[in-house]
Amino acid sequence: MSFSKDGAPADPGAAASRMAWAKVNLTLHCTGQRADGYHLLDSLVVRAGVGDRLDVAAADDLTLTVSGPRAEGVPTDARNLVLRAAEVLDAGAGRGAALHLEKHLPAAAGIGGGSADAAAALDLLAAHWGVPLPTETAQFGADVPVCLTRGPQRMQGVGEILTPLSALPPCHMVLVNPGVDVPTPAVFSALSDKNQPPMPEVIPSFAGFSELIDFLSAQRNDLAAPAIARGPVIGGCLEALSDAALARMSGSGATCFGLYATVAQAEAAAHRIASAAPRWWVAAAPILAA
Ligand code: C5P
């Protein structure tokens, strides 16, 4: 990209980028099931400061290229949610864009990799093409609406009801994915009790790290048991995070997270886990405030 003297792009709209941050479900309660089979959720969702990066440059045709440490196996055709989102946004007008995705997050891992990428594509291309965002973004995946927001959110319904929460106290996270495939539909359908209690009606604001941990410790991820039954190594990830103030699985797995009060503790834990299990994906990152 070339820049003018004041630092603005010389050719506005020619190139820009968005981060697709990892989505982490600090809690995930399954409170019911709709007639169409989708599950009703009550979840506290945050973003961790590790993610994919999506770049766009002006072009006549719509194309997608992928690079980065987790690029292997990521499709570059219409199966990729980035291109599906772009095509719906374009609505047949034939606009072009050269998209490049730098993939750092593991796919189908419970941290919204595909949904975060789709949300980044919608946000980036709406600005690039000067078109409005679609009103119905859950069509791209239940996690896309929350991935279009920033800061902590309470996510309800099947993912489309979002309530912004007060900023959380500073908190550091270690994410651990053991590389086991636990398909989301299979984990949901193996959940024996689909009518479990929601979170408290009012989610308080937290004075500090220990108040946040106390609150979260009393909540759950209802999908952890069926996911661990399918991929017992997920239990191994939780054990590896046993020095965290709280360790839990995110989404339908297999990624687990540990929460730590300081960056030094999180980095030490990440280093220890990555050394002991070199084939696992391990990342230390702060919870993003906004
Ligand atoms: O919408 P998304 O592609 O993320 O969902 C993948 C699958 O997970 C759905 O096809 C459905 O089987 C299951 N799911 C569900 N209830 C939700 C979200 C997802 O049953 N709230």
Boltz pocket constraint, residues with backbone or C-beta under 6 A from the ligand:
constraints:
  - pocket:
      binder: B
      contacts: [[A, 37], [A, 38], [A, 39], [A, 40], [A, 41], [A, 138], [A, 140], [A, 141], [A, 142], [A, 143], [A, 157], [A, 158], [A, 159], [A, 184], [A, 185], [A, 188]]
      max_distance: 6.0
